[in-house]
Amino acid sequence: MKTRNWTAEKRVVVLAVACLIFLTALFVLPFHSEAEEENAKIYRKITKEEAEKLLKELGLFPKLKENNIAGETSIIFRIGGYNVGLLLLDCTRADKVTCAELHLRSYFNTEKEPGDKTLLRVNEWNKKKRWLKSFMNDDGGVGLATNLDIRGGVTKQTIENFIRDFPLMLNAFVKNF
């Protein structure tokens, strides 16, 4: 059997490389930025403060509207040229109020045609689209709404995408009306 004949220099190089790998693993890998940790956080419930903070981080200017007519908390903001309401639904109170569902909605006035034709268009939209629902309000205007249920757990990125994508859906909706 052949034995390795390591010179002192080879041993020093191997030891230095091993130490470098060890130190890298020891000091670099455990450190995560706060942003990485926040993005990795799984939301199963969200507070109004967390929702407001998230909207601000997206460059939006939320206005909190506590306890609207239905007793829900809503946050109003503009995105993509549209007024949008973010309602926090299915809320429970322990030490603080947390909610398990996010609901985005926006309303439009439609004075182009009589209510019956608008209702037909709303129904046609609802037949073709998933994840969105259009509706007529009591004043004859139309609205578009979508929900994100976070009970099963979602990342911050999922919530951000939900909010960011809504104006794209609104654009398609407005073109239809």
Secondary structure as GFF3:
##gff-version 3
##sequence-region A 1 177
A	DSSP	alpha_helix	8	27	.	.	.	ID=ss1
A	DSSP	alpha_helix	34	40	.	.	.	ID=ss2
A	DSSP	beta_strand	42	43	.	.	.	ID=ss3
A	DSSP	alpha_helix	48	57	.	.	.	ID=ss4
A	DSSP	beta_strand	63	65	.	.	.	ID=ss5
A	DSSP	beta_strand	73	79	.	.	.	ID=ss6
A	DSSP	beta_strand	82	93	.	.	.	ID=ss7
A	DSSP	beta_strand	97	108	.	.	.	ID=ss8
A	DSSP	alpha_helix	115	128	.	.	.	ID=ss9
A	DSSP	beta_strand	133	136	.	.	.	ID=ss10
A	DSSP	beta_strand	142	149	.	.	.	ID=ss11
A	DSSP	beta_strand	154	155	.	.	.	ID=ss12
A	DSSP	alpha_helix	156	176	.	.	.	ID=ss13
###
